[in-house]
Amino acid sequence: MDLPAPRAVPAKLPTADELAADIAGRTDSYFNRTREVVRRFGDRRVTYAFFLRRPVISAPRLMLSWLEQVSAARGARFDVEVTHAEGSWTGAGEPLVYVSGSMVELSDLETILLQKLGACCVAAHNAYQMSLALPGVGFLAMEARHCAGAEMQEMMAYAACVGSAAARHEGARGFVGNANDGTAHWFGNTRGLGTMPHSLIGYAGSTVRAAEMFHQTFPDEVLTVLVDYFGKEVSDSLAVARRFPGLAAAGKLQVRLDTHGGRFLEGLDPAESYAVLERHVPGAIRRYRSETELRFLVGTGVSAAAIWRTREALDAAGFPAVRIVASSGFGVEKCRVMADAKAPIDLIGTGSFIPDQWSETYATADIVAYDDQPMVKVGREFLLKRKSDREARA
C-alpha cells in the first residue's frame, strides 16, 4: 500500500520495567498465570493465529509495532507472518497474522495484541466502503471527539488511512486529512484541517461576521463556514458568498451543512424535499426504500434533498464554484444513499467509520502449533496453516 510513513511508535518508549508492569496490569489474569505455569514446567515454541469473525481490511501495523517494542524490551525473538498485506481485503475467519515464538514470552501478550488489531481492521473496512461509495468525494476524518482517549484516536486515524488507501487503488479520492494535528501524520500532513465550530458563530453573533473574523485571522486558508447555526442554511450560504465574491469565484469558499436531525434545512419539509429530488434525481425516490434510506433522502438533518437544495440556490445566485461540505452521521449506509441520489457533495467530514457495534471488532487468537506440530482446539481447524500455503510462500 502507498501509505504515508508516519511515526509507528511513540517518540519516547517505555522502559523494560514500565512495559512489563503495563502488560501485567492490562492483560487477562489467566494469561499471566499461564506464563508462570509454562515457565515452571518448561517452555515450548508456539504459533498463534490472529483473526476476526467478519470480513475486514487488514490493518495490523499498530499491533505489530507494539510487538516489536516487547520483543526489544524482553530480548525475545518473534517470527511474524502477515498473511494479508496491510490494506487488503480479508474474509471472515481468515488468519491475518501468525506469530511464533516462546510460549513464556507470548502468553501474556494476547489481550493487548487483540485490542490493537480488531477495531483497526473493522474501522478500516468502514472507511474503505465509504470512500468507494462516493469515489469523487474527499473525506475528512473527524473521529477524535468520539474516541475514548488518545490510544483509540490513534487507532481510528490509522484505520481511516489504511481503508482510504485501499479505496484509492480503486479510483476513489478517499480521506484527504483529519481534524487535529496529533494524528495528521497518518494522512501525510503536519496539521489537522478545519476552520470553525458552532461556538465561533455564536461568539460572532452572525454567520457572516464569524466568516469575516476567521478570514482576517487566517487570510491564506480556504474559508469553510458553518451555515446551520441560525437555521438559515440557504440564506447564510448566499450571504457569505456575497460577502466574499472573490473567494467564491476562486473556489476558496466552502459552506458546511451540519443540520441536526431534529429539523429540516431552511425551506424544506417532507413535500418540498421530495420536490427537490424530483427536480434533480427523480429515480432516487422512485425505488423501494427502507425507513432509514428515506430519512437520508428526504428527512430531517443533512439529507440528499438538503444538499441538492443548497447547491441549486448557490448556482442560481451565480456561485457555482462554492463547494459544499457535509457532515452529521455519514456512515457507510448514508454514503451509499448519497451516491444513489448523486448528491453534489465536495467533502464529507465524518467520524462514522468508527464501528457502530463494538462486538464486531472482537479479534481472536488461538495457538495452532506447539513445537511446530499443528494442534488447535476442536472447531478451529480452519486456522491451521495449510501445507500448500506454506509452500506457496516459501
N, C-alpha and C positions, 0 to 999 in steps of 0.2 A: 504494500500500500504506500502511496505517496503522502504519508503523514508528515507534519512538521516534526522537528526534533526538539521536543520540549524537555524540560528537566524531568527526568524519570524518577528521581529520588529527591527527598528534601536536601537543601543545601547543608544543613547540619544533621549528621547522622547520630542516632543514639549510640551510647557506648554499649559494649557487650553486656555489661551488668544491667543497664537500663532496658535493653532489648529483652533480656531473659526475664526480668521482672514483669515487663509488659505482656510477654507471651504467657507466662504463668498465670497472670491475673485475668487475662481476657479469654483464654481457651477453656473449653469444657473440661470439668474436673476428671472425667473418665479417660480423657486423652492424657492428662498429666499423670494419672495413676498407671495407665498402660505403659507410659515411658519408663516409669520406675520398675514395673514388673519385668519388662524386657531387659532393662539394664541389669537387673539382678540375675535373670535366668539365661541370658545370652542373646546378643544382638543377632539380627538377620537382615539381609538385604531384601527390601520390598519395593514394589511398584504400585503407585496409586494412579487411578484413572479418575479424572475430574470431568463432570458432565452436567447438563441441565435436562429437564424433562420436556422441554418445549423448544421449538426452533429459535435460534438466536443468531446474532452476528458475533463472531469470535472477537473477544476484547480482553486478552489475558495479560496485557503489559503490566498493569499495576500489581497484579498478583505475583508475576514473575520477578519484578523489580524488588518487591519485598522479600521474596525467597532468596534473591541474591544477597541482600543485606544479612539475612540469617545465616546463609552459607559462609559469608566472610567472617561474621562475628563468632561462629562456632568452629570455624576451621573444618567444616564438613563439606564434602562434595556431593552435589545432587545432579543427577543426569536428567535433563528435561527434553521431552519430545513433544513439540507443538504439532498436533495432527491437523489443525485447521488454522491457516495463517490469519493473522490479525486482519479483520475486515471481511473475512469470508463467511458465507452462509453456512450454518451448521444445523443439521437435523436433530430432532428430539432424541435424546438418549445417546447421541454420538459423543464419544470422548473428545474433549477439546485439548487436553494436555495429559501426558503421562509423566509422572515424576518418580524417579528411582533413587534409592539411597538407603542409608542406615535407618532401621526402624526406630532406634532410640532417638535419632535426630529429627525424624519426620513425624512421629506420633503426635506430638503436641502442637503441630502447626496447622492441622486440618481446619480447625474452626476459623482461623483468621484468613487462611488461603481462600476458603469458600466465601467469606464476606467480601473479598476483593475481586471475586470473579463474577458471581451470578448477576448482581444488579447492573454491572457494566455491560454485560452481554445483552440483557433484555433492553436496556435503555438505548444501546447502540442499534438494536433491531428496530426500535420505535423511530429513532432519528432517521434511519435508512428508509423506512416506509414513508415517513412524512416527506422527506426530500424527493423521493421518486413520485409521490402522488402529485406534487407541484414542482416539476423539474425546472420550470422557468423562474421560480420564486426563490429569493435568498432568504435564509433563516438566521435569526439572532438568538443565541442561547441565553435564556433568562431564567435559569433554573435555581440560581443561588438562594433566592428568598424561600424556596420550597424545600431546601436541604436541611438535614439535621446535623449541621456543623461542617467544619472545613473539610473533613475527610470525604464525606458524601459529596460535597460540592466539587472536589477534585475528580471523584469517580464519575459524576454525571457529565462534567465538561469533557473529560476524556472520552466517554461513551458517545457524546454528540459528535465529537471529532471523528471517531472511528466510523460510525454509521454514515456520517456525511461523506467521508472519503470514499466509502464503498458506493454510495449513490452517484458520486461524481464520475466514477468509472463507467456509469451507465448513462451519462449525459446530463445529470442534474446539477444545479448550482450548489445546493446544499447549504450548510451553515457557513456564513461568512465571518462570524465573530461572536462575541459574547458580551455580557453586560458588566463585567468587572475586570480589574487589572490582574487579580490573583491567579486566574485561570486562562487569561488571554493567550498564554503561550501555546495552548493546545490548538489554537486556530492560526498560529503563525504570527500573532500580533503581540505588541508590547503593552497595549492598553485596551480596556473594555470600551464598548461602543454604547451610544445612547445620549440623550440630551436632557430631558426634563421629566420629573414626576408630576402627579396632580398637585402636590403641595406647592410647587412653584406657581401654578396657575392661581391657586387660592391666595398666595402671598402677593402676587402682582395685581390681583383684582379683576383682570380680564385676560382672555387668551392672547389677544394681540399684544398687550403690554408685556406679558411673560415672554413672548417671542422676541420683542424688542430688547428686553433685558438680556436674554440669552445671546442674541446676536451681537450685542455690544460687548459682552464679556468674552465670547468665543467667535470672533468675526470670520475665521477661516474654516469653521466647521459647517458641514451640511446641517441645515436647520430642520429638525423634526419636532413638530408641535402637536401636543395632545389637544384634541378638539372636542372631547366629550364632557369636560368638567361642568359646563353650564347647560348641558343637554341641547346644545345648538351646533351639532357636528357640521352640518352643511353651511350654516351661516358663518360660523367661525372659520371654517376652512377657506371660504371665499374671502372673508375679511383679512385673514393672514396673507393670502395670495395677493390681494390688492395692496397690502402694506409693503410687501416685498416683491414687486413685479420682476425685478432683475433676477433674484434668486429663483422665482417661479419659472421664468423663461429658460433659465440655465439648467434646470433640473436639480437645483440645490435646495429645494424646499420639499419637505415631506409632511403629510398630515397623518397622524396616528389615531386610528379608531380603536377605542378600548371600552366602548359602551357596555355597561354591566347588564347581566341577564334579567334585571328587574324592569327594564323598559325598552321601548323601541327607539331606534335612531330618529332624530328630528324629522318630522313629517311623515313618518311611516306608521302604519297599523297593519293588521293582517291583510286587509283588502289591497292597500297600496303596495305592500310588499309583494303580493302576487302580481300586481300590475307591473312593477319594476322588472321582475324576471320575465314576464310575458313580453316586455319590450325588447329584452336583450337575449335571453336564453330560454325560449318557451319550452324547449324539450326537457329542461331540468325539472319542471314542475308537472310534467305530464306522465312521468313514470311512477310506479308504485314506490312509496316512501314509508319508512318507519317513522315513529314519532320523533325520534332523535334527529333523523335526517331532515324532516320537515322543520324542526326548530332551527337547525343550522341554515336552512334555506330561507325561511320567511318568518322566523320567530324573533323574539327579543334579542338584545345584545348585538354582537358583531356577526350579523347574518350575511349570506350572499347578497340578499336584497339591499342591505345597508351599504355594502361595499359598492355595488353597482350604482346605487343612488348617489353616493358621494362622487363616483367617477363621472357620471353623466352631468352632475351640477358643475364640477370643475371644468369639464370640456365645454359645456355650453357657455360658460363665462370667459372662455378664452385661456384656460390654464391647463392644456393637455400634458405639459411636462411636469406638473406637480405630481409627486409619487404618493402612493397610499401604503402606509404601514398598518398592518392589522395585528391585534393581539387579543387575548382573552380566550383561553380554552382550546387552543389549536393543537389537538392531539391527532392521532392517525386518522380516526374516522372523520373528524371535521375537515381535515385537509383533503380527504377523498371527495367529500361533498363539494368543497370549494372548487376542486378540479372539474367535477362534473358540471358545475354551474359556470365554469370559465370565469370565476371571479377575478376582476382586474387588480390583483394584489401584486405589489412590487417587493415587499419584505414582510416577513412574519416574525414577531417576537414571541417566543414561547419557552416555557419550561415543561411542557406537557409530554415531553419524551420520557420524563420520569415515570416508571411503571405505575399504573393505577392499582394493580393487585400485587402487593409485595410478595405474596406466596409464589408468584410466577418466577421470582428471582432466586428462589432457593436452589443453589448449586449443591451437588452431592459428590462425594468421593468414596471410592472403595479400593481396598487393596486387591490387586488382580494377580500378583505373583509374589511368592516367597522364595528367596534364593534362586530367582529366575525360573521357578517352576510355576506354571499357571495354576491359580486357585482363587476362587471368588465365591461369595455366598450364593446359594441357590436362587435363581431368578435374575441374577446379574451377569449371566454368561455372555451377554452381548457386549460387555466391556472388555472381554479378553482380546488381546492382540491376535489377530489372525495371521497365520504364517505367511500368506500371500502378501499381506500388507507390509510385514517386516521385510520381505524380500524386495518388494517394490521400492521401499525407502532406502534399501541398502545400496 
